Amino acid sequence: MRAIGKNIIINKIDEEITTDSGLLLSNEDVKDFRYQKGKILMPGSDVSEHIITDKVVYYDSRQACTLVLNGETVTIIQERDVVVVL
């Protein structure tokens, strides 16, 4: 498996978020958020040197594509969809 060009293969990270008032938001609630968190599995060959394997990023989930590769569910995004690298 290899990402080509500006594509990035990531694993989506499911988050549980607590609001300021103490309300716990479930994964279902968080799915509606535009920006999601993911861990980079493999950056493409033309991706910036700041985006490397095992880094955690926030990305635009509306532009993402989910696939099953080798029995594993992964998400494909493009470099332009990454908004934050942690």
N, C-alpha and C positions, 0 to 999 in steps of 0.2 A: 504494500500500500504506500502510495507516494502522492503528496499534493503537488499540483502543477501550477506554475505562474503565481498569481496573487491570491490563490485560494489557501485556506487554513482549515485543518481538521482539528476539531475540539471535542472535548467531553463537556456536556452541560453540567453545571453544578447546581443541584437543587438547594434552595435556601429557605429557611424559615425566618421571617423578619418580625421583630417585635416593635410596635409603634411606641411613640412617646408616652401614650396613656396605658401601655402595658398589654395591649391587645396583640395576640399572636396570629400572624397571617400564615395560612397554610400554603403548600406548594400550588394549590389550585388558584389561590388569590394572587400569588406572585406571577403566575403564568401570564396574567394580563399586563404586566409591566413591560414596557418596550425594551428596556435594556436588561440583559441577563448576564449572569456570570458563567464563565467556562474556563477550562484548563486546556492549554494547547497541547495536542498530541503530535502534530506535524505541520510546520509552516511550509508553504510552497517555495519553489525555487527562486522566486523574484520578490519575496517579502522582506521588509526592512529588518535590519539586524537587531532591532529592539524587540521584535516578536520572535521568541525562541521557545523551544520545547519546554514544557512544564511550567511556563509562566501562566498566571491567572489574569484573565482579561474580562472586561465588560464589552458586550457587543450588541448591535442592533438585531434583536431577535426577529423582527419583521422581514429581514433580508436573508435569514438563515434557512438552510435546507437540511432535513434530517434523513439519514440513510442507515441501513444495516450493512456493515462491511465485516466479513469474516465472523458473523454471528454477534457482532458488537454494534450497538446503536451509537452513532456519532453524528455530529453536526458539522456542516460545511459552511464557512463564511468567507467573505473576501476581506482583504486587508483594510479596505475603506470602511468596513462595518465595525472595526475595532475602535472604541471610543476611549478606553482607559486600559493601560497595562499596569498591573500591580507588581 
